[in-house]
């Protein structure tokens, strides 16, 4: 019984340590990309490389900026941002099948006194078929640079490249 309790406590401890390291890496990446965006104001998808003491990480990053007043609900804005980020990332990586259709509809209503008012509605629908490479992108950060704009940063880890570590044998060979 003591073994089971000891093993479960140790496993929880190691899971907590790994989770903290993962969060610290994500926070560092988020702050680095936010500073980079504030300095250069880039849009679209790009490959970025970030390194620490042990590994080099290659990320596919997609940045989308939307105007808040265009969307009635915040959930709609987040959905549109995700679709646009996926589209930009897919276009950067390979070709995709993108279909865009625009529907313009008008309606006239008669008001008191015989005057007519016309309203115009424009709907744009985008459908995209992808190979699934960028489907794993996740929202890393959102922030507002201007009062009516919201910027979304989506990211996906492409690969991790271990750095060669200096060993005592390699130091002897250099001399």
VMD Tcl script that builds the backbone (N, CA, C; Angstrom):
set m [mol new atoms 525]
animate dup $m
set s [atomselect $m all]
$s set {name element resname resid chain x y z} {
  {N N UNK 1 A 0.824 -1.189 0.000}
  {CA C UNK 1 A 0.000 0.000 0.000}
  {C C UNK 1 A 0.876 1.264 0.000}
  {N N UNK 2 A 1.958 1.205 0.780}
  {CA C UNK 2 A 2.854 2.347 0.836}
  {C C UNK 2 A 3.526 2.565 -0.518}
  {N N UNK 3 A 3.824 1.470 -1.212}
  {CA C UNK 3 A 4.441 1.578 -2.536}
  {C C UNK 3 A 3.513 2.276 -3.525}
  {N N UNK 4 A 2.252 1.911 -3.492}
  {CA C UNK 4 A 1.278 2.501 -4.419}
  {C C UNK 4 A 1.158 3.994 -4.158}
  {N N UNK 5 A 1.080 4.385 -2.909}
  {CA C UNK 5 A 0.967 5.802 -2.567}
  {C C UNK 5 A 2.237 6.545 -2.967}
  {N N UNK 6 A 3.390 5.957 -2.707}
  {CA C UNK 6 A 4.654 6.586 -3.066}
  {C C UNK 6 A 4.791 6.744 -4.584}
  {N N UNK 7 A 4.426 5.720 -5.325}
  {CA C UNK 7 A 4.507 5.781 -6.790}
  {C C UNK 7 A 3.551 6.832 -7.335}
  {N N UNK 8 A 2.332 6.908 -6.796}
  {CA C UNK 8 A 1.388 7.908 -7.292}
  {C C UNK 8 A 1.826 9.318 -6.949}
  {N N UNK 9 A 2.409 9.534 -5.793}
  {CA C UNK 9 A 2.892 10.870 -5.433}
  {C C UNK 9 A 4.057 11.265 -6.340}
  {N N UNK 10 A 4.981 10.346 -6.574}
  {CA C UNK 10 A 6.111 10.645 -7.455}
  {C C UNK 10 A 5.670 10.912 -8.889}
  {N N UNK 11 A 4.721 10.140 -9.383}
  {CA C UNK 11 A 4.248 10.360 -10.750}
  {C C UNK 11 A 3.557 11.709 -10.872}
  {N N UNK 12 A 2.774 12.107 -9.890}
  {CA C UNK 12 A 2.140 13.424 -9.922}
  {C C UNK 12 A 3.189 14.532 -9.882}
  {N N UNK 13 A 4.230 14.328 -9.114}
  {CA C UNK 13 A 5.299 15.309 -9.023}
  {C C UNK 13 A 5.971 15.496 -10.388}
  {N N UNK 14 A 6.298 14.394 -11.085}
  {CA C UNK 14 A 6.957 14.497 -12.381}
  {C C UNK 14 A 6.038 15.078 -13.445}
  {N N UNK 15 A 4.758 14.766 -13.393}
  {CA C UNK 15 A 3.805 15.352 -14.340}
  {C C UNK 15 A 3.737 16.860 -14.127}
  {N N UNK 16 A 3.721 17.306 -12.887}
  {CA C UNK 16 A 3.676 18.736 -12.577}
  {C C UNK 16 A 4.931 19.446 -13.073}
  {N N UNK 17 A 6.080 18.837 -12.926}
  {CA C UNK 17 A 7.328 19.447 -13.398}
  {C C UNK 17 A 7.312 19.578 -14.912}
  {N N UNK 18 A 6.870 18.543 -15.628}
  {CA C UNK 18 A 6.799 18.605 -17.082}
  {C C UNK 18 A 5.815 19.682 -17.536}
  {N N UNK 19 A 4.665 19.785 -16.873}
  {CA C UNK 19 A 3.659 20.779 -17.249}
  {C C UNK 19 A 4.205 22.191 -17.072}
  {N N UNK 20 A 4.952 22.434 -16.008}
  {CA C UNK 20 A 5.523 23.757 -15.798}
  {C C UNK 20 A 6.543 24.085 -16.872}
  {N N UNK 21 A 7.364 23.132 -17.255}
  {CA C UNK 21 A 8.355 23.381 -18.297}
  {C C UNK 21 A 7.676 23.670 -19.629}
  {N N UNK 22 A 6.604 22.950 -19.928}
  {CA C UNK 22 A 5.874 23.162 -21.174}
  {C C UNK 22 A 5.245 24.554 -21.192}
  {N N UNK 23 A 4.639 24.971 -20.077}
  {CA C UNK 23 A 4.042 26.297 -19.991}
  {C C UNK 23 A 5.084 27.391 -20.118}
  {N N UNK 24 A 6.240 27.220 -19.494}
  {CA C UNK 24 A 7.296 28.224 -19.597}
  {C C UNK 24 A 7.772 28.370 -21.031}
  {N N UNK 25 A 7.874 27.265 -21.756}
  {CA C UNK 25 A 8.290 27.316 -23.155}
  {C C UNK 25 A 7.238 28.041 -23.995}
  {N N UNK 26 A 5.970 27.744 -23.765}
  {CA C UNK 26 A 4.895 28.406 -24.504}
  {C C UNK 26 A 4.836 29.903 -24.187}
  {N N UNK 27 A 5.015 30.260 -22.929}
  {CA C UNK 27 A 4.991 31.670 -22.545}
  {C C UNK 27 A 6.160 32.420 -23.185}
  {N N UNK 28 A 7.340 31.812 -23.193}
  {CA C UNK 28 A 8.500 32.449 -23.818}
  {C C UNK 28 A 8.259 32.637 -25.315}
  {N N UNK 29 A 7.708 31.629 -25.968}
  {CA C UNK 29 A 7.400 31.731 -27.397}
  {C C UNK 29 A 6.355 32.810 -27.640}
  {N N UNK 30 A 5.328 32.854 -26.815}
  {CA C UNK 30 A 4.268 33.849 -26.959}
  {C C UNK 30 A 4.811 35.259 -26.809}
  {N N UNK 31 A 5.619 35.486 -25.787}
  {CA C UNK 31 A 6.179 36.823 -25.577}
  {C C UNK 31 A 7.131 37.206 -26.711}
  {N N UNK 32 A 7.942 36.247 -27.189}
  {CA C UNK 32 A 8.878 36.514 -28.265}
  {C C UNK 32 A 8.140 36.890 -29.559}
  {N N UNK 33 A 7.080 36.120 -29.905}
  {CA C UNK 33 A 6.321 36.401 -31.127}
  {C C UNK 33 A 5.552 37.708 -31.019}
  {N N UNK 34 A 5.016 38.022 -29.833}
  {CA C UNK 34 A 4.297 39.279 -29.644}
  {C C UNK 34 A 5.243 40.462 -29.822}
  {N N UNK 35 A 6.439 40.394 -29.235}
  {CA C UNK 35 A 7.429 41.470 -29.419}
  {C C UNK 35 A 7.834 41.595 -30.884}
  {N N UNK 36 A 8.025 40.454 -31.543}
  {CA C UNK 36 A 8.406 40.473 -32.963}
  {C C UNK 36 A 7.303 41.117 -33.800}
  {N N UNK 37 A 6.038 40.798 -33.481}
  {CA C UNK 37 A 4.923 41.394 -34.211}
  {C C UNK 37 A 4.854 42.902 -33.978}
  {N N UNK 38 A 5.046 43.332 -32.732}
  {CA C UNK 38 A 4.987 44.759 -32.434}
  {C C UNK 38 A 6.099 45.524 -33.135}
  {N N UNK 39 A 7.235 44.895 -33.374}
  {CA C UNK 39 A 8.348 45.557 -34.057}
  {C C UNK 39 A 8.182 45.581 -35.563}
  {N N UNK 40 A 7.688 44.485 -36.162}
  {CA C UNK 40 A 7.643 44.389 -37.621}
  {C C UNK 40 A 6.239 44.354 -38.206}
  {N N UNK 41 A 5.211 44.102 -37.398}
  {CA C UNK 41 A 3.806 44.071 -37.842}
  {C C UNK 41 A 3.602 43.170 -39.068}
  {N N UNK 42 A 4.048 41.920 -39.002}
  {CA C UNK 42 A 3.892 41.001 -40.120}
  {C C UNK 42 A 2.524 40.327 -40.063}
  {N N UNK 43 A 2.035 39.904 -41.191}
  {CA C UNK 43 A 0.778 39.163 -41.312}
  {C C UNK 43 A 1.055 37.931 -42.149}
  {N N UNK 44 A 0.234 36.920 -41.990}
  {CA C UNK 44 A 0.386 35.720 -42.783}
  {C C UNK 44 A 1.085 34.624 -42.019}
  {N N UNK 45 A 1.620 33.659 -42.755}
  {CA C UNK 45 A 2.259 32.491 -42.143}
  {C C UNK 45 A 3.744 32.470 -42.475}
  {N N UNK 46 A 4.537 32.131 -41.474}
  {CA C UNK 46 A 5.981 32.047 -41.647}
  {C C UNK 46 A 6.530 30.920 -40.788}
  {N N UNK 47 A 7.718 30.451 -41.155}
  {CA C UNK 47 A 8.436 29.484 -40.322}
  {C C UNK 47 A 9.406 30.239 -39.439}
  {N N UNK 48 A 9.397 29.929 -38.145}
  {CA C UNK 48 A 10.302 30.561 -37.187}
  {C C UNK 48 A 11.079 29.486 -36.455}
  {N N UNK 49 A 12.293 29.832 -36.067}
  {CA C UNK 49 A 13.131 28.930 -35.296}
  {C C UNK 49 A 13.452 29.590 -33.970}
  {N N UNK 50 A 13.261 28.845 -32.897}
  {CA C UNK 50 A 13.590 29.316 -31.560}
  {C C UNK 50 A 14.441 28.240 -30.901}
  {N N UNK 51 A 15.429 28.664 -30.133}
  {CA C UNK 51 A 16.271 27.659 -29.494}
  {C C UNK 51 A 16.458 27.967 -28.022}
  {N N UNK 52 A 16.756 26.921 -27.289}
  {CA C UNK 52 A 17.127 27.047 -25.881}
  {C C UNK 52 A 18.488 26.369 -25.718}
  {N N UNK 53 A 18.849 26.033 -24.525}
  {CA C UNK 53 A 20.171 25.455 -24.284}
  {C C UNK 53 A 20.331 24.052 -24.848}
  {N N UNK 54 A 19.228 23.316 -25.017}
  {CA C UNK 54 A 19.325 21.908 -25.387}
  {C C UNK 54 A 18.800 21.589 -26.779}
  {N N UNK 55 A 17.756 22.307 -27.230}
  {CA C UNK 55 A 17.106 21.974 -28.488}
  {C C UNK 55 A 16.852 23.224 -29.318}
  {N N UNK 56 A 16.590 22.981 -30.593}
  {CA C UNK 56 A 16.156 24.032 -31.503}
  {C C UNK 56 A 14.763 23.632 -31.981}
  {N N UNK 57 A 13.816 24.567 -31.928}
  {CA C UNK 57 A 12.421 24.278 -32.267}
  {C C UNK 57 A 12.049 25.060 -33.518}
  {N N UNK 58 A 11.403 24.358 -34.459}
  {CA C UNK 58 A 10.929 25.005 -35.673}
  {C C UNK 58 A 9.405 25.065 -35.622}
  {N N UNK 59 A 8.850 26.268 -35.752}
  {CA C UNK 59 A 7.414 26.492 -35.639}
  {C C UNK 59 A 6.854 27.057 -36.933}
  {N N UNK 60 A 5.635 26.663 -37.243}
  {CA C UNK 60 A 4.856 27.309 -38.288}
  {C C UNK 60 A 3.922 28.276 -37.567}
  {N N UNK 61 A 4.064 29.565 -37.845}
  {CA C UNK 61 A 3.305 30.597 -37.141}
  {C C UNK 61 A 2.428 31.328 -38.144}
  {N N UNK 62 A 1.169 31.514 -37.781}
  {CA C UNK 62 A 0.234 32.249 -38.619}
  {C C UNK 62 A -0.365 33.383 -37.795}
  {N N UNK 63 A -0.280 34.606 -38.321}
  {CA C UNK 63 A -0.781 35.788 -37.618}
  {C C UNK 63 A -1.932 36.377 -38.425}
  {N N UNK 64 A -3.056 36.615 -37.751}
  {CA C UNK 64 A -4.258 37.157 -38.387}
  {C C UNK 64 A -4.741 38.336 -37.564}
  {N N UNK 65 A -5.096 39.434 -38.217}
  {CA C UNK 65 A -5.677 40.590 -37.544}
  {C C UNK 65 A -7.075 40.817 -38.097}
  {N N UNK 66 A -8.056 40.916 -37.201}
  {CA C UNK 66 A -9.449 41.125 -37.590}
  {C C UNK 66 A -9.992 42.392 -36.933}
  {N N UNK 67 A -11.005 42.977 -37.560}
  {CA C UNK 67 A -11.667 44.160 -37.012}
  {C C UNK 67 A -12.834 43.685 -36.162}
  {N N UNK 68 A -12.844 44.099 -34.893}
  {CA C UNK 68 A -13.839 43.612 -33.933}
  {C C UNK 68 A -15.267 43.994 -34.314}
  {N N UNK 69 A -15.470 45.192 -34.831}
  {CA C UNK 69 A -16.833 45.661 -35.096}
  {C C UNK 69 A -17.509 44.916 -36.243}
  {N N UNK 70 A -16.749 44.148 -37.011}
  {CA C UNK 70 A -17.317 43.385 -38.120}
  {C C UNK 70 A -18.144 42.199 -37.623}
  {N N UNK 71 A -17.838 41.713 -36.434}
  {CA C UNK 71 A -18.455 40.483 -35.928}
  {C C UNK 71 A -19.392 40.791 -34.772}
  {N N UNK 72 A -20.576 40.181 -34.810}
  {CA C UNK 72 A -21.556 40.400 -33.751}
  {C C UNK 72 A -21.168 39.681 -32.471}
  {N N UNK 73 A -20.622 38.467 -32.609}
  {CA C UNK 73 A -20.234 37.681 -31.441}
  {C C UNK 73 A -18.732 37.435 -31.465}
  {N N UNK 74 A -18.169 37.353 -30.279}
  {CA C UNK 74 A -16.736 37.096 -30.171}
  {C C UNK 74 A -16.390 35.695 -30.656}
  {N N UNK 75 A -17.294 34.751 -30.456}
  {CA C UNK 75 A -17.034 33.386 -30.912}
  {C C UNK 75 A -16.933 33.318 -32.437}
  {N N UNK 76 A -17.720 34.136 -33.135}
  {CA C UNK 76 A -17.617 34.183 -34.599}
  {C C UNK 76 A -16.254 34.712 -35.033}
  {N N UNK 77 A -15.765 35.728 -34.313}
  {CA C UNK 77 A -14.470 36.305 -34.640}
  {C C UNK 77 A -13.352 35.275 -34.446}
  {N N UNK 78 A -13.425 34.502 -33.365}
  {CA C UNK 78 A -12.415 33.473 -33.118}
  {C C UNK 78 A -12.464 32.379 -34.194}
  {N N UNK 79 A -13.676 32.012 -34.617}
  {CA C UNK 79 A -13.828 30.987 -35.655}
  {C C UNK 79 A -13.239 31.462 -36.989}
  {N N UNK 80 A -13.550 32.706 -37.354}
  {CA C UNK 80 A -13.026 33.263 -38.604}
  {C C UNK 80 A -11.506 33.375 -38.545}
  {N N UNK 81 A -10.975 33.769 -37.391}
  {CA C UNK 81 A -9.520 33.881 -37.237}
  {C C UNK 81 A -8.854 32.528 -37.423}
  {N N UNK 82 A -9.442 31.482 -36.867}
  {CA C UNK 82 A -8.858 30.148 -37.009}
  {C C UNK 82 A -8.867 29.700 -38.469}
  {N N UNK 83 A -9.969 29.936 -39.168}
  {CA C UNK 83 A -10.057 29.533 -40.576}
  {C C UNK 83 A -9.047 30.302 -41.414}
  {N N UNK 84 A -8.932 31.613 -41.171}
  {CA C UNK 84 A -7.970 32.405 -41.939}
  {C C UNK 84 A -6.536 31.993 -41.629}
  {N N UNK 85 A -6.247 31.696 -40.369}
  {CA C UNK 85 A -4.898 31.258 -39.999}
  {C C UNK 85 A -4.560 29.929 -40.669}
  {N N UNK 86 A -5.509 29.003 -40.677}
  {CA C UNK 86 A -5.291 27.718 -41.346}
  {C C UNK 86 A -5.069 27.908 -42.843}
  {N N UNK 87 A -5.854 28.789 -43.444}
  {CA C UNK 87 A -5.717 29.035 -44.886}
  {C C UNK 87 A -4.339 29.624 -45.202}
  {N N UNK 88 A -3.913 30.612 -44.429}
  {CA C UNK 88 A -2.610 31.223 -44.683}
  {C C UNK 88 A -1.467 30.233 -44.476}
  {N N UNK 89 A -1.584 29.412 -43.450}
  {CA C UNK 89 A -0.547 28.409 -43.202}
  {C C UNK 89 A -0.511 27.379 -44.323}
  {N N UNK 90 A -1.663 26.952 -44.789}
  {CA C UNK 90 A -1.716 25.972 -45.870}
  {C C UNK 90 A -1.154 26.550 -47.156}
  {N N UNK 91 A -1.449 27.819 -47.434}
  {CA C UNK 91 A -0.904 28.449 -48.630}
  {C C UNK 91 A 0.614 28.581 -48.542}
  {N N UNK 92 A 1.129 28.812 -47.342}
  {CA C UNK 92 A 2.576 28.936 -47.174}
  {C C UNK 92 A 3.275 27.592 -47.340}
  {N N UNK 93 A 2.614 26.511 -46.929}
  {CA C UNK 93 A 3.233 25.192 -46.956}
  {C C UNK 93 A 3.076 24.526 -48.312}
  {N N UNK 94 A 1.861 24.494 -48.842}
  {CA C UNK 94 A 1.614 23.841 -50.128}
  {C C UNK 94 A 0.337 24.397 -50.727}
  {N N UNK 95 A 0.006 23.909 -51.899}
  {CA C UNK 95 A -1.215 24.379 -52.546}
  {C C UNK 95 A -2.432 23.724 -51.907}
  {N N UNK 96 A -3.549 24.407 -52.009}
  {CA C UNK 96 A -4.789 23.874 -51.454}
  {C C UNK 96 A -5.938 24.193 -52.393}
  {N N UNK 97 A -7.070 23.566 -52.141}
  {CA C UNK 97 A -8.262 23.829 -52.925}
  {C C UNK 97 A -9.133 24.802 -52.144}
  {N N UNK 98 A -9.198 26.045 -52.615}
  {CA C UNK 98 A -9.959 27.081 -51.933}
  {C C UNK 98 A -11.068 27.552 -52.849}
  {N N UNK 99 A -12.294 27.568 -52.344}
  {CA C UNK 99 A -13.440 28.031 -53.099}
  {C C UNK 99 A -14.047 29.212 -52.362}
  {N N UNK 100 A -14.199 30.324 -53.068}
  {CA C UNK 100 A -14.788 31.518 -52.478}
  {C C UNK 100 A -16.019 31.888 -53.282}
  {N N UNK 101 A -17.119 32.152 -52.590}
  {CA C UNK 101 A -18.328 32.602 -53.273}
  {C C UNK 101 A -18.903 33.800 -52.515}
  {N N UNK 102 A -19.349 34.782 -53.279}
  {CA C UNK 102 A -19.917 35.989 -52.702}
  {C C UNK 102 A -21.351 36.118 -53.174}
  {N N UNK 103 A -22.274 36.342 -52.224}
  {CA C UNK 103 A -23.692 36.503 -52.537}
  {C C UNK 103 A -24.098 37.901 -52.105}
  {N N UNK 104 A -24.639 38.662 -53.065}
  {CA C UNK 104 A -25.128 40.008 -52.770}
  {C C UNK 104 A -26.636 39.971 -52.919}
  {N N UNK 105 A -27.346 40.322 -51.840}
  {CA C UNK 105 A -28.806 40.335 -51.912}
  {C C UNK 105 A -29.313 41.713 -51.496}
  {N N UNK 106 A -30.356 42.165 -52.200}
  {CA C UNK 106 A -30.955 43.457 -51.889}
  {C C UNK 106 A -32.422 43.254 -51.557}
  {N N UNK 107 A -32.940 44.136 -50.735}
  {CA C UNK 107 A -34.376 44.085 -50.430}
  {C C UNK 107 A -34.885 45.503 -50.270}
  {N N UNK 108 A -36.096 45.706 -50.742}
  {CA C UNK 108 A -36.727 47.019 -50.630}
  {C C UNK 108 A -37.901 46.913 -49.680}
  {N N UNK 109 A -38.018 47.889 -48.816}
  {CA C UNK 109 A -39.170 47.961 -47.912}
  {C C UNK 109 A -39.808 49.327 -48.052}
  {N N UNK 110 A -41.118 49.331 -48.004}
  {CA C UNK 110 A -41.847 50.581 -48.147}
  {C C UNK 110 A -42.108 51.157 -46.757}
  {N N UNK 111 A -41.804 52.411 -46.603}
  {CA C UNK 111 A -41.980 53.089 -45.331}
  {C C UNK 111 A -43.203 54.004 -45.451}
  {N N UNK 112 A -43.616 54.572 -44.346}
  {CA C UNK 112 A -44.775 55.480 -44.360}
  {C C UNK 112 A -44.564 56.604 -45.368}
  {N N UNK 113 A -45.596 56.909 -46.080}
  {CA C UNK 113 A -45.548 57.998 -47.047}
  {C C UNK 113 A -45.100 57.566 -48.425}
  {N N UNK 114 A -44.938 56.305 -48.668}
  {CA C UNK 114 A -44.592 55.814 -49.994}
  {C C UNK 114 A -43.103 55.784 -50.296}
  {N N UNK 115 A -42.279 56.209 -49.378}
  {CA C UNK 115 A -40.837 56.160 -49.612}
  {C C UNK 115 A -40.352 54.720 -49.474}
  {N N UNK 116 A -39.336 54.401 -50.243}
  {CA C UNK 116 A -38.777 53.056 -50.210}
  {C C UNK 116 A -37.345 53.121 -49.676}
  {N N UNK 117 A -36.989 52.116 -48.866}
  {CA C UNK 117 A -35.602 51.985 -48.406}
  {C C UNK 117 A -35.049 50.675 -48.946}
  {N N UNK 118 A -33.816 50.732 -49.340}
  {CA C UNK 118 A -33.155 49.551 -49.896}
  {C C UNK 118 A -32.028 49.139 -48.963}
  {N N UNK 119 A -31.976 47.857 -48.659}
  {CA C UNK 119 A -30.867 47.343 -47.852}
  {C C UNK 119 A -30.114 46.298 -48.669}
  {N N UNK 120 A -28.806 46.326 -48.533}
  {CA C UNK 120 A -27.935 45.427 -49.284}
  {C C UNK 120 A -27.187 44.552 -48.280}
  {N N UNK 121 A -27.185 43.246 -48.530}
  {CA C UNK 121 A -26.463 42.302 -47.689}
  {C C UNK 121 A -25.440 41.576 -48.545}
  {N N UNK 122 A -24.188 41.561 -48.072}
  {CA C UNK 122 A -23.111 40.881 -48.788}
  {C C UNK 122 A -22.616 39.745 -47.898}
  {N N UNK 123 A -22.631 38.523 -48.417}
  {CA C UNK 123 A -22.144 37.356 -47.696}
  {C C UNK 123 A -21.024 36.709 -48.500}
  {N N UNK 124 A -19.921 36.457 -47.830}
  {CA C UNK 124 A -18.792 35.788 -48.466}
  {C C UNK 124 A -18.575 34.453 -47.772}
  {N N UNK 125 A -18.554 33.383 -48.550}
  {CA C UNK 125 A -18.324 32.046 -48.005}
  {C C UNK 125 A -17.021 31.502 -48.581}
  {N N UNK 126 A -16.181 30.970 -47.687}
  {CA C UNK 126 A -14.936 30.359 -48.113}
  {C C UNK 126 A -14.924 28.914 -47.661}
  {N N UNK 127 A -14.611 28.027 -48.581}
  {CA C UNK 127 A -14.472 26.605 -48.268}
  {C C UNK 127 A -13.078 26.181 -48.666}
  {N N UNK 128 A -12.454 25.415 -47.784}
  {CA C UNK 128 A -11.085 25.025 -48.037}
  {C C UNK 128 A -10.927 23.528 -47.807}
  {N N UNK 129 A -10.218 22.881 -48.721}
  {CA C UNK 129 A -9.844 21.481 -48.548}
  {C C UNK 129 A -8.341 21.445 -48.387}
  {N N UNK 130 A -7.887 20.861 -47.295}
  {CA C UNK 130 A -6.449 20.793 -47.042}
  {C C UNK 130 A -6.042 19.339 -46.877}
  {N N UNK 131 A -4.743 19.151 -46.928}
  {CA C UNK 131 A -4.207 17.802 -46.748}
  {C C UNK 131 A -4.125 17.429 -45.278}
  {N N UNK 132 A -4.381 18.362 -44.392}
  {CA C UNK 132 A -4.383 18.064 -42.969}
  {C C UNK 132 A -3.096 18.406 -42.256}
  {N N UNK 133 A -2.131 18.980 -42.947}
  {CA C UNK 133 A -0.843 19.287 -42.325}
  {C C UNK 133 A -0.980 20.350 -41.254}
  {N N UNK 134 A -1.773 21.369 -41.493}
  {CA C UNK 134 A -1.874 22.488 -40.569}
  {C C UNK 134 A -3.052 22.360 -39.619}
  {N N UNK 135 A -3.717 21.231 -39.622}
  {CA C UNK 135 A -4.887 21.093 -38.761}
  {C C UNK 135 A -4.524 21.119 -37.288}
  {N N UNK 136 A -3.277 20.882 -36.950}
  {CA C UNK 136 A -2.870 20.855 -35.555}
  {C C UNK 136 A -2.493 22.213 -34.998}
  {N N UNK 137 A -2.742 23.292 -35.722}
  {CA C UNK 137 A -2.372 24.612 -35.227}
  {C C UNK 137 A -3.274 24.998 -34.061}
  {N N UNK 138 A -2.659 25.632 -33.065}
  {CA C UNK 138 A -3.423 26.029 -31.892}
  {C C UNK 138 A -3.193 27.498 -31.598}
  {N N UNK 139 A -4.176 28.102 -30.969}
  {CA C UNK 139 A -4.114 29.512 -30.619}
  {C C UNK 139 A -3.088 29.711 -29.522}
  {N N UNK 140 A -2.099 30.552 -29.779}
  {CA C UNK 140 A -1.051 30.814 -28.800}
  {C C UNK 140 A -1.336 32.089 -28.018}
  {N N UNK 141 A -1.780 33.145 -28.721}
  {CA C UNK 141 A -1.972 34.423 -28.051}
  {C C UNK 141 A -2.941 35.291 -28.850}
  {N N UNK 142 A -3.656 36.153 -28.152}
  {CA C UNK 142 A -4.472 37.195 -28.772}
  {C C UNK 142 A -4.165 38.497 -28.051}
  {N N UNK 143 A -4.181 39.586 -28.802}
  {CA C UNK 143 A -3.987 40.899 -28.192}
  {C C UNK 143 A -4.539 41.962 -29.117}
  {N N UNK 144 A -4.773 43.148 -28.550}
  {CA C UNK 144 A -5.287 44.286 -29.316}
  {C C UNK 144 A -4.227 45.364 -29.365}
  {N N UNK 145 A -3.804 45.709 -30.554}
  {CA C UNK 145 A -2.856 46.812 -30.717}
  {C C UNK 145 A -3.624 48.118 -30.854}
  {N N UNK 146 A -4.718 48.078 -31.590}
  {CA C UNK 146 A -5.600 49.235 -31.735}
  {C C UNK 146 A -6.924 48.888 -31.072}
  {N N UNK 147 A -7.749 49.888 -30.837}
  {CA C UNK 147 A -8.982 49.648 -30.079}
  {C C UNK 147 A -9.974 48.759 -30.828}
  {N N UNK 148 A -9.997 48.818 -32.159}
  {CA C UNK 148 A -10.996 48.057 -32.912}
  {C C UNK 148 A -10.410 46.832 -33.604}
  {N N UNK 149 A -9.151 46.504 -33.364}
  {CA C UNK 149 A -8.526 45.354 -34.009}
  {C C UNK 149 A -8.105 44.319 -32.987}
  {N N UNK 150 A -8.191 43.066 -33.387}
  {CA C UNK 150 A -7.748 41.960 -32.544}
  {C C UNK 150 A -6.794 41.118 -33.371}
  {N N UNK 151 A -5.618 40.820 -32.802}
  {CA C UNK 151 A -4.601 40.037 -33.483}
  {C C UNK 151 A -4.523 38.657 -32.851}
  {N N UNK 152 A -4.512 37.632 -33.686}
  {CA C UNK 152 A -4.474 36.238 -33.251}
  {C C UNK 152 A -3.172 35.619 -33.747}
  {N N UNK 153 A -2.489 34.880 -32.865}
  {CA C UNK 153 A -1.275 34.171 -33.250}
  {C C UNK 153 A -1.525 32.676 -33.067}
  {N N UNK 154 A -1.480 31.948 -34.174}
  {CA C UNK 154 A -1.630 30.489 -34.155}
  {C C UNK 154 A -0.261 29.873 -34.431}
  {N N UNK 155 A 0.000 28.729 -33.808}
  {CA C UNK 155 A 1.319 28.125 -33.924}
  {C C UNK 155 A 1.211 26.602 -33.959}
  {N N UNK 156 A 2.189 25.988 -34.624}
  {CA C UNK 156 A 2.309 24.527 -34.634}
  {C C UNK 156 A 3.783 24.175 -34.638}
  {N N UNK 157 A 4.180 23.294 -33.741}
  {CA C UNK 157 A 5.558 22.820 -33.691}
  {C C UNK 157 A 5.783 21.874 -34.863}
  {N N UNK 158 A 6.751 22.214 -35.702}
  {CA C UNK 158 A 7.059 21.388 -36.869}
  {C C UNK 158 A 8.040 20.286 -36.486}
  {N N UNK 159 A 9.152 20.677 -35.859}
  {CA C UNK 159 A 10.127 19.665 -35.451}
  {C C UNK 159 A 11.031 20.220 -34.358}
  {N N UNK 160 A 11.634 19.306 -33.638}
  {CA C UNK 160 A 12.601 19.623 -32.600}
  {C C UNK 160 A 13.951 19.061 -33.025}
  {N N UNK 161 A 14.965 19.905 -33.036}
  {CA C UNK 161 A 16.298 19.488 -33.453}
  {C C UNK 161 A 17.204 19.545 -32.222}
  {N N UNK 162 A 17.704 18.391 -31.756}
  {CA C UNK 162 A 18.592 18.421 -30.589}
  {C C UNK 162 A 19.940 19.049 -30.953}
  {N N UNK 163 A 20.438 19.878 -30.048}
  {CA C UNK 163 A 21.755 20.476 -30.251}
  {C C UNK 163 A 22.818 19.475 -29.826}
  {N N UNK 164 A 23.934 19.439 -30.541}
  {CA C UNK 164 A 25.007 18.538 -30.106}
  {C C UNK 164 A 25.605 19.042 -28.801}
  {N N UNK 165 A 25.768 18.149 -27.865}
  {CA C UNK 165 A 26.322 18.500 -26.557}
  {C C UNK 165 A 27.823 18.238 -26.563}
  {N N UNK 166 A 28.557 19.126 -25.919}
  {CA C UNK 166 A 30.005 18.957 -25.821}
  {C C UNK 166 A 30.310 17.845 -24.827}
  {N N UNK 167 A 31.095 16.884 -25.254}
  {CA C UNK 167 A 31.505 15.778 -24.393}
  {C C UNK 167 A 33.002 15.896 -24.126}
  {N N UNK 168 A 33.497 15.239 -23.114}
  {CA C UNK 168 A 34.947 15.289 -22.856}
  {C C UNK 168 A 35.762 14.794 -24.039}
  {N N UNK 169 A 35.266 13.802 -24.791}
  {CA C UNK 169 A 35.995 13.279 -25.955}
  {C C UNK 169 A 36.102 14.334 -27.057}
  {N N UNK 170 A 35.027 15.109 -27.264}
  {CA C UNK 170 A 35.051 16.097 -28.332}
  {C C UNK 170 A 36.002 17.240 -28.007}
  {N N UNK 171 A 36.208 17.534 -26.741}
  {CA C UNK 171 A 37.160 18.575 -26.366}
  {C C UNK 171 A 38.594 18.123 -26.656}
  {N N UNK 172 A 38.877 16.843 -26.447}
  {CA C UNK 172 A 40.220 16.328 -26.708}
  {C C UNK 172 A 40.537 16.354 -28.195}
  {N N UNK 173 A 39.548 16.094 -29.040}
  {CA C UNK 173 A 39.762 16.062 -30.485}
  {C C UNK 173 A 40.083 17.449 -31.029}
  {N N UNK 174 A 39.546 18.495 -30.430}
  {CA C UNK 174 A 39.765 19.849 -30.925}
  {C C UNK 174 A 41.201 20.294 -30.720}
  {N N UNK 175 A 41.881 19.811 -29.708}
  {CA C UNK 175 A 43.250 20.251 -29.391}
  {C C UNK 175 A 44.222 19.741 -30.333}
}
mol reanalyze $m
mol bondsrecalc $m
mol representation Tube
mol addrep $m
